[in-house]
């Protein structure tokens, strides 16, 4: 089972909405700023000593552990947070994400149990807040990738795709493209990706999606042209830099260009929505 949408330049980070109206301590605000700049260890160094941690503080701690790939610690923290705020959709969603990651990284014995918890928590998050669109996107991905015995299924994914399309037509076409790939209807997948670009021409990620798809189908020159279009729209976009480099490395070509793109990526001011620096560093090692 894989939840690749968790790693797309498409993962969106928010903090609990309930905390927006609450005055936070200077330490918390400093930790939040560090988190947004992907300095997760420094954020934890500030947050973990704080006494009497409320649900929002626990959420920020859990997210920092998650971003550092310390999924067991993240799970423990999010469990405490959901106990403190049982009606908080964001917390259930984040706890679900940690269980999904643990399912991906654990043994075949424990993975099914973690996967089932992941699904049920995503479903609970949406039950608590039907406007939690990140949870809807992640649950769609789960339904698409997981086998039926673990609660997955393309029919379930199709129902969520309709819901996604009502909120964001371009994202709806992206979801349809993923389902088409699953069904090996490659022309339909391409058509949906191109329609997403038509509906959201200023969203550089839509061109990146199509460029990556074309590369996966061996249509290298067309992929390069689409990456070039994306770079012209947003030359310093972390999503463009990382995805283009990753595509080159997967295709084992333009490796010097890939190295330069990754070096630029690592020197860019990143945020939690971007692929982690550790992934870029791993790709650089592959080139070496």
Order of alpha helices (4+ residues) and beta strands (2+ residues): alpha-alpha-alpha-alpha-alpha-alpha-alpha-alpha-alpha-alpha-alpha-alpha-alpha-alpha-alpha
